[in-house]
Amino acid sequence: MIRLLLIIFFTSIIGKISAQSVLIGKTTGVLPFLEYGLGEDRLGGAKMTNLDTGIIVKVIDSSAAKYRVALSKNHDAYIPKSNFIKDSSIRIKPYYLTGSWLLKGDDKYDYLSITLDEKLPYKSIQLINPSKIVIDIYGATSNTNWITQRTSAKEVKNVYYDQAEDDVFRVTLELNHPQHWGYSIYYEGKKLIVKVKQQPENLQISKMKIAIDAGHGGSNNGADGITTKIKEKDYTLLMAQQLQKALQKEKATVLMIREKDTTLSMPERIQMLKNEVPDFLISIHLNSSSKDSIKGVSTYYRYIGFRPLTQYILASMKTLGLEDFGNIGSFNFSLNGPTDYPNCLVEVAFLSNKEDEQKILDPKFHKAVAQKIVSGIKNWLKSLKH
């Protein structure tokens, strides 16, 4: 009997401590995001999703720089403390209901709006063959009894849902084209909006708005040459400028993220891209390794739906005689993070390798790199017409 009373006593104490340790608040700051865990590397922890601001968050644990948050009964994630603000006025409900949906389109985008009781956290993934966008809304329970789909929607051919778990509401958008052209997720009031870019009717390169990012810049030098100590930031800009010229010869519209030796943070670059809305992004970098024998070209993507662009550019770049370092996915580089448009990071060659460094020094190589990237883009666009 005494043992039972002690168990009840300590259980109640632990419950009170747990209840007191819970913080309720909202996402805040510039580009809030969730991470899967506390793992770290030079690019940070593995990101689960970007989020809108003002989304309800329930903190259940804390580390030095991050909060652990409960998304649902069976799902947790981590958020930087700078992206959380306490709000003691919020009262967490046992469940939140979904309502009606509306899918419609204009001349560039389709819009799916989902009525919710509250601004809840979410996660999205891209699927291919067939192409889909799948979104999990955490803490939501279905009360959706009608879904209106208007014929003005051109890219999204079907929308439907599944109550994947008691408190995880799964939304699926089936797309009309194999290529993902990008999407964004945000709230208007308490309505969740999924904005899906339609595939352009004209796939000529001359009709594209292409963003070029010259890696590093200003106070961020990047890597150094192994023998010459040249700075990565200087040579990414030289190659980006050649790519700009090559694309302008093709009559494409070009957005340069930086045109001189300017210090720009990743959030600043991402915000610029959000404001300018390119059709796709090419980011140019030079690689480095602790092993001076490693060399070659590589391309990077984060989301599987954006992979084809990176594959075509890599295939074209290899014709320069560069070794194939690979096509790398799930890459946690900041500019691969947005889902709004296809994007490709090109690591042209290794500054830490003497042979590659000599190529990087040659202005003729810069022009050749630009021409091969353009060729890869054109081959990718051509493949989408079939």
Wavefront OBJ file of the C-alpha trace (Angstrom):
o trace
v 0.000 0.000 0.000
v 2.809 2.408 0.928
v 4.607 1.516 -2.297
v 1.464 2.234 -4.308
v 1.038 5.621 -2.596
v 4.668 6.496 -3.322
v 4.219 5.619 -7.006
v 1.096 7.789 -7.216
v 2.864 10.637 -5.399
v 5.959 10.638 -7.657
v 3.847 10.184 -10.798
v 1.817 13.269 -9.884
v 5.018 15.251 -9.198
v 6.516 14.234 -12.565
v 3.258 15.159 -14.263
v 3.331 18.603 -12.672
v 6.960 19.123 -13.699
v 6.166 18.050 -17.260
v 3.161 20.354 -17.399
v 5.213 23.255 -16.073
v 7.990 22.590 -18.588
v 5.666 22.884 -21.595
v 5.891 26.208 -23.405
v 3.207 27.347 -25.824
v 3.937 29.895 -28.494
v 4.238 30.634 -32.195
v 6.792 30.550 -34.969
v 8.471 33.892 -35.581
v 11.466 35.523 -37.242
v 12.951 35.211 -40.713
v 12.320 31.895 -42.517
v 11.392 29.667 -39.524
v 12.013 25.962 -40.029
v 11.867 22.587 -38.302
v 14.647 19.997 -38.062
v 14.339 16.244 -37.606
v 16.805 15.984 -34.722
v 19.844 17.449 -33.001
v 22.363 16.210 -35.548
v 24.766 18.775 -37.006
v 27.308 19.082 -39.778
v 28.851 22.076 -41.561
v 25.478 22.785 -43.209
v 23.492 22.489 -39.977
v 20.955 19.877 -38.940
v 18.754 17.972 -41.403
v 15.749 20.184 -42.087
v 12.223 18.788 -42.052
v 10.401 21.787 -43.486
v 10.212 25.546 -43.766
v 7.219 27.118 -42.015
v 5.096 30.233 -42.105
v 5.152 32.591 -39.117
v 2.436 32.638 -36.449
v 1.989 28.847 -36.352
v 1.110 27.323 -32.972
v 4.033 25.429 -31.435
v 4.122 23.310 -28.272
v 7.602 23.062 -26.723
v 8.284 19.929 -24.677
v 12.056 20.024 -24.212
v 15.067 22.286 -24.680
v 18.708 22.089 -25.759
v 21.290 24.867 -25.978
v 19.986 26.452 -29.180
v 16.833 24.538 -30.073
v 13.445 23.597 -28.661
v 11.927 20.176 -29.090
v 8.309 20.579 -30.183
v 5.389 18.147 -30.237
v 3.776 18.139 -33.674
v 1.317 15.366 -32.871
v 1.041 12.365 -30.571
v 3.721 10.406 -32.433
v 5.783 13.144 -34.110
v 8.314 15.604 -32.691
v 10.733 18.040 -34.295
v 13.236 20.743 -33.324
v 13.027 24.485 -33.903
v 15.733 27.137 -33.393
v 14.980 29.173 -30.291
v 15.207 32.334 -32.388
v 12.177 31.124 -34.383
v 9.926 30.693 -31.327
v 8.087 33.294 -29.271
v 6.136 32.429 -26.127
v 2.424 33.287 -26.091
v 0.705 32.477 -22.795
v -2.698 33.457 -24.211
v -2.798 30.336 -26.425
v -4.782 27.363 -25.114
v -3.992 24.096 -26.844
v -7.134 22.156 -27.807
v -7.447 18.354 -27.822
v -7.994 18.468 -31.588
v -8.450 20.912 -34.463
v -10.872 20.312 -37.316
v -10.443 20.753 -41.043
v -13.175 22.274 -43.179
v -13.992 22.734 -46.851
v -11.429 23.027 -49.649
v -11.255 25.069 -52.824
v -8.915 24.463 -55.778
v -8.673 27.126 -58.480
v -6.108 28.645 -60.839
v -5.009 31.764 -62.661
v -2.611 32.151 -65.598
v 0.522 31.034 -63.663
v -0.486 29.223 -60.476
v -3.022 26.855 -58.981
v -4.220 27.559 -55.441
v -5.552 25.028 -52.963
v -7.094 26.541 -49.827
v -7.904 24.345 -46.814
v -10.030 25.685 -43.977
v -8.610 24.938 -40.513
v -9.516 25.815 -36.925
v -6.000 27.082 -36.276
v -2.628 27.745 -37.909
v -1.047 24.314 -37.461
v 2.451 23.028 -38.366
v 2.919 21.048 -41.557
v 5.471 19.157 -43.623
v 5.560 18.531 -47.381
v 7.354 16.127 -49.704
v 7.607 15.745 -53.470
v 6.880 12.419 -55.145
v 7.667 11.378 -58.720
v 6.366 8.805 -61.218
v 3.635 10.022 -60.934
v 4.368 13.523 -59.675
v 2.602 14.541 -56.466
v 2.894 16.949 -53.548
v 2.028 15.377 -50.191
v 1.441 17.561 -47.133
v 0.996 16.377 -43.540
v -0.890 18.816 -41.284
v -0.117 18.013 -37.659
v -2.826 18.184 -35.005
v -5.679 18.203 -37.540
v -8.681 15.865 -37.669
v -10.939 15.688 -40.703
v -14.247 17.438 -40.869
v -13.838 17.990 -44.611
v -17.078 17.020 -46.304
v -16.649 18.725 -49.657
v -13.766 19.631 -51.954
v -14.464 22.068 -54.794
v -12.178 21.744 -57.830
v -12.578 24.391 -60.520
v -11.554 23.914 -64.137
v -9.310 27.013 -63.925
v -6.718 24.779 -62.164
v -4.230 23.679 -64.841
v -1.396 21.887 -62.999
v -3.218 20.103 -60.168
v -5.455 17.383 -61.609
v -6.642 15.764 -58.359
v -6.706 16.683 -54.660
v -7.745 14.391 -51.832
v -6.930 13.540 -48.232
v -6.319 10.691 -45.841
v -6.502 10.735 -42.046
v -3.080 9.098 -41.782
v -3.181 9.150 -37.967
v -5.721 10.408 -35.446
v -3.956 13.768 -35.414
v -2.141 13.789 -38.764
v -4.168 14.963 -41.772
v -2.533 14.071 -45.111
v -3.241 16.114 -48.243
v -2.279 14.833 -51.705
v -2.066 16.938 -54.869
v -1.622 14.987 -58.106
v 0.118 17.008 -60.819
v -0.399 16.977 -64.570
v 3.294 17.093 -65.541
v 6.247 14.911 -64.515
v 8.396 17.965 -63.740
v 7.795 19.769 -60.445
v 7.909 23.526 -61.105
v 7.628 24.528 -57.479
v 5.108 25.379 -54.788
v 4.823 27.379 -51.590
v 2.747 26.802 -48.451
v 1.491 29.602 -46.231
v -1.505 30.804 -44.260
v -4.101 33.429 -45.079
v -5.764 33.857 -41.719
v -6.434 30.274 -40.669
v -6.687 28.961 -44.224
v -3.730 26.903 -45.383
v -2.801 27.860 -48.952
v -0.802 25.644 -51.296
v 0.348 27.704 -54.299
v 1.490 25.429 -57.149
v 3.321 26.771 -60.180
v 1.987 25.620 -63.525
v 4.387 24.311 -66.133
v 5.084 27.208 -68.560
v 3.285 26.826 -71.873
v 6.415 27.905 -73.765
v 9.487 25.940 -72.693
v 11.989 27.878 -74.795
v 14.963 29.173 -72.795
v 14.210 32.643 -74.175
v 10.938 32.618 -72.213
v 12.575 31.731 -68.887
v 13.531 33.951 -65.959
v 16.713 32.394 -64.570
v 18.368 33.361 -61.297
v 22.155 33.039 -60.961
v 23.821 32.934 -57.562
v 27.578 33.469 -57.380
v 28.541 31.645 -54.203
v 29.973 33.479 -51.188
v 31.060 37.139 -51.555
v 32.133 40.081 -49.404
v 33.233 38.902 -45.963
v 32.597 35.271 -46.957
v 35.606 34.180 -49.024
v 34.693 30.531 -49.411
v 37.512 28.089 -50.155
v 41.107 28.960 -51.147
v 43.176 27.633 -54.028
v 45.686 24.964 -53.029
v 48.702 26.653 -54.675
v 47.595 30.164 -55.642
v 45.342 30.895 -52.619
v 42.760 32.435 -54.945
v 39.399 33.011 -53.264
v 36.325 31.034 -54.234
v 34.106 34.146 -54.063
v 36.078 35.852 -56.867
v 35.929 32.965 -59.318
v 32.296 32.046 -58.711
v 31.468 35.635 -59.653
v 33.582 35.460 -62.820
v 31.803 32.264 -63.890
v 28.386 33.665 -62.946
v 29.055 36.720 -65.114
v 29.945 34.492 -68.058
v 26.767 32.487 -67.478
v 24.790 35.727 -67.422
v 26.232 36.690 -70.827
v 25.578 33.248 -72.294
v 21.948 33.232 -71.107
v 21.355 36.763 -72.364
v 22.576 35.644 -75.801
v 19.749 33.092 -75.625
v 17.342 35.998 -74.863
v 16.605 34.649 -71.372
v 15.743 37.031 -68.531
v 18.538 36.862 -65.969
v 18.468 37.747 -62.273
v 21.915 38.093 -60.696
v 21.879 37.576 -56.932
v 25.140 39.499 -56.690
v 27.018 41.378 -59.398
v 30.050 42.402 -57.358
v 31.952 41.448 -54.189
v 28.971 41.909 -51.877
v 28.226 40.337 -48.500
v 24.799 38.691 -48.657
v 23.387 36.322 -46.030
v 21.433 33.244 -47.066
v 18.128 34.702 -45.765
v 18.786 37.828 -47.843
v 19.401 35.752 -50.961
v 16.281 33.651 -50.361
v 14.149 36.746 -49.800
v 15.454 38.270 -53.029
v 14.483 35.104 -54.872
v 11.020 35.117 -53.285
v 10.528 38.704 -54.408
v 11.757 38.126 -57.972
v 10.072 34.723 -58.574
v 12.471 33.075 -61.074
v 11.543 30.009 -63.096
v 14.632 28.282 -61.668
v 17.954 28.960 -59.942
v 21.559 28.065 -60.726
v 24.029 28.538 -57.844
v 27.737 28.367 -58.710
v 30.386 27.229 -56.215
v 33.891 25.743 -56.196
v 34.529 22.650 -54.123
v 37.303 21.800 -51.662
v 38.507 18.695 -49.872
v 41.104 17.744 -47.272
v 42.386 15.211 -49.858
v 44.136 16.978 -52.728
v 43.613 13.975 -55.012
v 39.829 14.493 -55.141
v 38.618 16.435 -58.162
v 35.728 16.827 -60.540
v 32.320 18.397 -61.052
v 29.128 17.755 -59.101
v 25.545 19.020 -58.969
v 23.216 19.122 -55.965
v 19.514 19.167 -55.186
v 17.419 18.684 -52.078
v 13.994 17.632 -53.411
v 13.522 14.694 -55.752
v 11.166 16.630 -58.023
v 13.951 19.096 -58.836
v 16.563 16.452 -59.636
v 16.219 16.383 -63.476
v 17.693 19.877 -63.942
v 20.768 18.876 -61.932
v 21.199 15.666 -63.933
v 21.162 17.422 -67.305
v 23.622 20.091 -66.163
v 26.000 17.458 -64.759
v 25.880 15.448 -67.994
v 26.735 18.579 -69.977
v 29.518 19.675 -67.624
v 31.227 16.274 -67.833
v 31.918 16.909 -71.534
v 34.514 19.477 -70.395
v 36.716 16.556 -69.373
v 36.018 17.002 -65.666
v 35.757 13.933 -63.495
v 32.312 12.921 -62.297
v 32.156 13.641 -58.558
v 28.432 12.923 -58.608
v 24.833 14.059 -58.483
v 23.986 14.587 -54.819
v 20.455 14.689 -53.370
v 18.899 15.630 -50.024
v 21.571 18.328 -49.852
v 21.095 20.701 -46.934
v 22.405 23.835 -48.664
v 20.240 26.889 -47.899
v 19.529 27.785 -51.533
v 18.433 24.212 -52.255
v 15.885 24.609 -49.438
v 13.044 26.612 -51.042
v 10.339 24.556 -52.753
v 9.196 27.544 -54.836
v 11.232 26.760 -57.984
v 13.646 24.132 -59.339
v 17.207 24.830 -58.240
v 20.642 23.437 -58.944
v 23.899 23.936 -57.073
v 26.902 23.437 -59.365
v 30.250 22.704 -57.704
v 32.316 23.322 -60.825
v 35.654 21.836 -59.707
v 37.962 21.483 -56.698
v 40.172 24.367 -55.602
v 42.007 21.846 -53.417
v 43.169 19.877 -56.464
v 46.082 21.237 -58.539
v 44.681 20.100 -61.905
v 41.229 21.530 -61.224
v 42.753 24.716 -59.826
v 44.596 25.326 -63.097
v 41.342 24.995 -65.004
v 39.600 27.405 -62.610
v 42.293 30.046 -63.262
v 41.674 30.016 -67.035
v 39.150 32.618 -68.391
v 38.468 30.302 -71.346
v 37.315 27.669 -68.848
v 34.852 30.170 -67.324
v 33.231 30.673 -70.728
v 33.173 26.938 -71.380
v 31.494 26.305 -68.018
v 28.823 28.889 -68.865
v 28.199 27.327 -72.268
v 27.877 23.831 -70.804
v 25.429 24.972 -68.112
v 23.312 26.642 -70.808
v 23.475 23.463 -72.905
v 22.332 21.406 -69.899
v 19.414 23.772 -69.261
v 18.326 23.603 -72.913
v 18.512 19.795 -72.927
v 16.415 19.691 -69.748
v 13.764 22.004 -71.202
v 13.726 20.002 -74.440
v 13.087 16.779 -72.484
v 9.946 18.308 -70.953
v 8.276 18.800 -74.333
v 7.830 15.071 -74.962
l 1 2 3 4 5 6 7 8 9 10 11 12 13 14 15 16 17 18 19 20 21 22 23 24 25 26 27 28 29 30 31 32 33 34 35 36 37 38 39 40 41 42 43 44 45 46 47 48 49 50 51 52 53 54 55 56 57 58 59 60 61 62 63 64 65 66 67 68 69 70 71 72 73 74 75 76 77 78 79 80 81 82 83 84 85 86 87 88 89 90 91 92 93 94 95 96 97 98 99 100 101 102 103 104 105 106 107 108 109 110 111 112 113 114 115 116 117 118 119 120 121 122 123 124 125 126 127 128 129 130 131 132 133 134 135 136 137 138 139 140 141 142 143 144 145 146 147 148 149 150 151 152 153 154 155 156 157 158 159 160 161 162 163 164 165 166 167 168 169 170 171 172 173 174 175 176 177 178 179 180 181 182 183 184 185 186 187 188 189 190 191 192 193 194 195 196 197 198 199 200 201 202 203 204 205 206 207 208 209 210 211 212 213 214 215 216 217 218 219 220 221 222 223 224 225 226 227 228 229 230 231 232 233 234 235 236 237 238 239 240 241 242 243 244 245 246 247 248 249 250 251 252 253 254 255 256 257 258 259 260 261 262 263 264 265 266 267 268 269 270 271 272 273 274 275 276 277 278 279 280 281 282 283 284 285 286 287 288 289 290 291 292 293 294 295 296 297 298 299 300 301 302 303 304 305 306 307 308 309 310 311 312 313 314 315 316 317 318 319 320 321 322 323 324 325 326 327 328 329 330 331 332 333 334 335 336 337 338 339 340 341 342 343 344 345 346 347 348 349 350 351 352 353 354 355 356 357 358 359 360 361 362 363 364 365 366 367 368 369 370 371 372 373 374 375 376 377 378 379 380 381 382 383 384 385 386
